[in-house]
Structure formats: C-alpha cells, structure tokens
Amino acid sequence: MKLKQLESHLGCLEQFSNPKKELEQYPTGAHIASRMLFSAENSFGDVSGKVVADFGCGCGTLGLAASLLDAQYVIGIDIDSESLELASLNAEDLEIDMELVHCDLSNLVWKGQIIDTVVMNPPFGTRKKGADMIFLHTGLKVASQAVYSLHKTSTREHVKRTALRDFNAISAEVLCELRFDVPQLYKFHKKKEVDVAVDLWRFVPQKNQERV
C-alpha cells in the first residue's frame, strides 16, 4: 500500500468525542500515523508478517495502520474501555481483525504470543510526569524486535539516556522530527491548536524471549 492510500484510510477513522484529560488522550493524526508505520515497514521491515502491539491504542489508529500494511496479527492495549469500543468500531469499518485488551500498561505482564514490534503514541507526561517513560519501559520489555514511539523533542536527551542506560535498549535512534497537532480539546487549552515538536524514535530491545 502506498503512503497516500494509507493516510487516506486512517483519515476516515472516528476519533475521541469525549477525551479524558487525565489520560492525555489526543488523536494520532493520519499524517503522523501513516508515516510512522510506513517508515517502520519500508525502512526496517518491522510490520508486514509481524505481530504488532499498539500500546495505549486509543482509537486504534496505529494498530489499524499496521494491519493495512499486512501485519500478521495486531493487538491494541488501552486502560480506557470507551477507547477500546471506538477502536473496535474503527476496525469493523475497515473490515480488520484486531485483538483489543483492556489493561493498565504500567501493570502489564505479557504472557501471550511473542510480540515482534510495539508501536505507540504515549502520554507526553504533561499531566502525570514520566508517563511516557512507563510506556517505553514496558514496550522494551515486551517487544522482541523494535519499539516505535513518539516523544517530545525537548526530552530527546533524557529519552535516549534512559532507554540505553536503564531500559536495556541496544539502540535508540530518532528517525525524524515531526509536528504533532494538538487541537483545542480541553477547557484549559487557550489556543485553537498548538503544534508540538515530537521525535519519532526506533528502539531495539535486548533479545530476551523468556520475558514475554
């Protein structure tokens, strides 16, 4: 599938109608999501034929993008049951099978099938400091091949240092810098929309199948 086709499919998905600020729920736009998964597949071969998990899947955008790029199996995990219902509806609209799991990622102990690739747009940690790093730590425990994640560009050095030193990542590479459009979703937002500079990261975890 071509990049424009992927972005077009993702642009038709239903997004949050009642986002929860405590979970920092912001939709992952079709522009960013399509490029994130397209890069994962076309530059590294981390999607097609792989088992892919979408951490904090929300409306299911990243996981569904993986399915459209021929992932073998896709699992969406989220703490919010309403988000999972929306992800399920989006999957039905695209006629895609996607396993959805209701779970707090900070307490995840994965005992299922081996997950090759984890993709995620974690909370940036604005409401709960360090929330993004909890997601990353869990992703590097679970993934056998790669973790793709979005983090604020302003945290670049911290993310890299923590991933390599504390989370046992073999490598941590910024693939590109993107502009994440944050719309005016909550009452505390003063502007109609804000562009936040974010890094698209690829992390390679230690090869340790026993932990999955």
TABELFEN-V682168 format. One record per backbone hydrogen bond with DSSP energy under -1.0 kcal/mol. CO is the residue of the C=O (numbers start at 1). NH is the residue of the N-H. E is the energy in kcal/mol with one decimal. If there is no record, write none. Layout:
BEGIN
((CO	NH	E) (CO	NH	E))
END
This chain:
BEGIN
((2	6	-2.4) (3	7	-2.6) (4	8	-2.1) (5	9	-2.3) (6	10	-2.2) (7	11	-1.8) (9	12	-1.2) (10	13	-1.4) (20	25	-1.6) (21	24	-1.3) (29	33	-2.8) (30	34	-2.3) (31	35	-1.4) (32	36	-2.5) (33	37	-2.2) (34	38	-2.3) (35	39	-2.1) (36	40	-1.7) (37	41	-2.0) (38	42	-3.0) (39	43	-2.2) (40	46	-2.4) (41	45	-1.6) (47	50	-2.4) (50	72	-1.4) (50	73	-1.6) (51	116	-1.4) (51	117	-2.1) (52	75	-2.5) (53	119	-2.8) (54	77	-2.6) (57	60	-3.0) (60	64	-2.8) (61	65	-2.0) (62	66	-2.0) (63	67	-1.9) (64	68	-2.3) (65	69	-1.1) (66	71	-1.8) (67	70	-1.9) (70	49	-2.8) (73	52	-2.8) (74	99	-2.1) (75	54	-3.2) (76	101	-3.2) (77	56	-1.6) (77	57	-2.0) (78	103	-1.9) (80	84	-1.7) (81	85	-1.9) (82	86	-1.8) (83	87	-2.7) (84	88	-2.2) (85	89	-1.9) (86	90	-2.4) (87	91	-2.3) (88	92	-2.2) (89	93	-2.3) (90	94	-1.6) (91	96	-2.9) (92	95	-1.1) (99	76	-3.4) (101	78	-2.1) (104	107	-2.0) (105	108	-1.1) (115	144	-1.9) (116	145	-2.5) (116	146	-1.7) (117	53	-2.6) (118	148	-3.0) (119	55	-2.0) (128	131	-2.0) (130	134	-1.6) (131	135	-1.7) (132	136	-2.0) (133	137	-2.6) (134	138	-2.1) (135	139	-2.6) (136	140	-2.3) (137	141	-1.0) (138	142	-1.7) (139	143	-2.9) (146	118	-2.3) (147	203	-3.0) (148	120	-1.6) (149	201	-3.0) (151	199	-3.5) (152	155	-1.9) (153	156	-1.8) (155	159	-2.8) (156	160	-2.4) (157	161	-2.5) (158	162	-2.5) (159	163	-2.5) (160	164	-2.2) (161	165	-2.5) (162	166	-2.1) (162	167	-1.6) (163	169	-2.6) (171	204	-2.0) (173	202	-2.4) (176	200	-2.8) (178	198	-2.8) (180	196	-2.8) (182	194	-2.4) (183	185	-1.6) (186	189	-1.6) (192	184	-1.8) (194	182	-3.5) (196	180	-3.4) (197	153	-2.4) (198	178	-3.4) (199	151	-1.8) (200	175	-3.1) (201	149	-1.4) (202	173	-2.3) (203	147	-2.4) (204	170	-3.3) (204	171	-1.1) (206	208	-1.2) (208	211	-1.2) (209	212	-1.4))
END
